Amino acid sequence: MTTVADATPRRMTWPALIGWLVAFLLVPSFVSVIGFASQSERLFPDAQAGLKVAAVHGVGVAIVALAVTLKGWWPAVLRETRRVRAWVWIPTLSLVAVAIPMADWSRVRGAGLGVFAAVALGVLMIAVGEELMFRGVMVVFLRARMGELGVALVSSLLFGLAHVLAGPVQVVFSALLGFVLYFARRVSGGLVVPVLIHLAWDLAVFTSFMTAEPSHGSDASVALALTNVIVVIVLAALWRKAMPASSAAPTAS
């Protein structure tokens, strides 16, 4: 029996999904270039830079929220009924445990609370938009067409490909992160925890760029990437053990 949260009240076709995804990825970029004459999110020397990111990615949040509203998918997007075993909390939250101490707190102190708050708001908009799209809309859409392993792999791959402009390395590590965030959705019962993990990851990385000068890079990026690989290996190896005893849950139809 399909649960209320699994149901898809209105169908979405592959072309429609791709159209929403393209709009979600490209429209904020156009807003950034045309509205703010900015093509990158590399440096955050002041609060204005963080607020620009928030405004640009707020457009992305609005686009995906419109799609969810038109389809009537909010219950299925926000609530997860196909839970996994509680031990999955440990590997998924390990990313947060690494992100917090690895953030560049010296730059945060130097930049000040206002800049940090603005950058945090920008990162929050990124996290909310991407989680709504990839762990929300994408999961609901794919569940009507394939089993859970396929949902995990395809949604993670598409999440990685969405970062193709950042280079092939970013594609790989984004896809791996997507796999962990998929489990975060299933162990927590919704999107709040994936958003918070995503927020912690990006914010830890972005703190290294809270400067007016080109940064040497982010130590958090390396530490998080290595932790992420280990977590993915653990979750992939223990996939069956993570599933509940009654994991014969049907796909939505």
Order of alpha helices (4+ residues) and beta strands (2+ residues): alpha-alpha-alpha-alpha-alpha-alpha-alpha-alpha-alpha-alpha-alpha-alpha
